[in-house]
Amino acid sequence: MNFRQLEYFLAVSSFGSFTAASQRLGVAQPTITKSIRALEIEMGVTLRCSAISAGP
């Protein structure tokens, strides 16, 4: 886990979408998606935020 992965996850959670997070951070959307997916694999969990997973 690194700071960038956490930064991206928090941005997606805060801004409500991968698109909004990528625009605010000035990073390509696939970069954010891959980083969060790598974080999930490393932690062995599925991370949930409104932009990542809709529903109850």
C-alpha positions in Angstrom: 0.0 0.0 0.0 1.2 3.4 -0.8 0.1 7.0 -0.3 -1.0 7.4 -3.9 -3.4 4.5 -3.7 -5.0 5.9 -0.6 -5.1 9.4 -2.1 -7.0 8.0 -5.2 -9.4 6.0 -3.1 -10.2 9.0 -0.9 -10.6 11.2 -4.0 -13.1 8.8 -5.6 -15.0 8.6 -2.3 -15.0 12.3 -1.8 -15.8 13.4 -5.3 -18.4 10.7 -6.0 -16.9 9.2 -9.2 -13.8 8.1 -10.9 -14.2 10.7 -13.5 -14.5 13.6 -11.0 -11.6 12.3 -9.0 -9.4 12.0 -12.1 -10.3 15.5 -13.2 -9.6 17.0 -9.8 -6.3 15.1 -9.4 -5.2 15.6 -13.0 -4.7 11.9 -13.5 -6.1 9.6 -16.2 -9.1 7.6 -15.1 -7.6 4.2 -15.9 -4.7 5.1 -13.6 -7.0 5.6 -10.7 -9.0 2.5 -11.4 -5.9 0.3 -11.6 -4.5 1.8 -8.5 -7.6 1.1 -6.5 -7.9 -2.4 -7.9 -4.2 -3.0 -6.9 -5.0 -1.8 -3.4 -8.0 -4.2 -3.2 -5.9 -7.1 -4.3 -3.1 -6.2 -1.8 -5.6 -5.9 1.1 -7.6 -9.0 0.0 -10.9 -7.0 0.2 -13.3 -5.2 -2.1 -13.3 -1.6 -1.2 -16.7 0.2 -1.3 -17.5 3.8 -1.9 -20.4 5.4 -3.8 -18.5 5.5 -7.1 -17.2 2.0 -6.9 -20.2 0.2 -5.8 -23.9 1.3 -5.9 -26.4 -0.4 -3.8 -27.0 -1.5 -0.2 
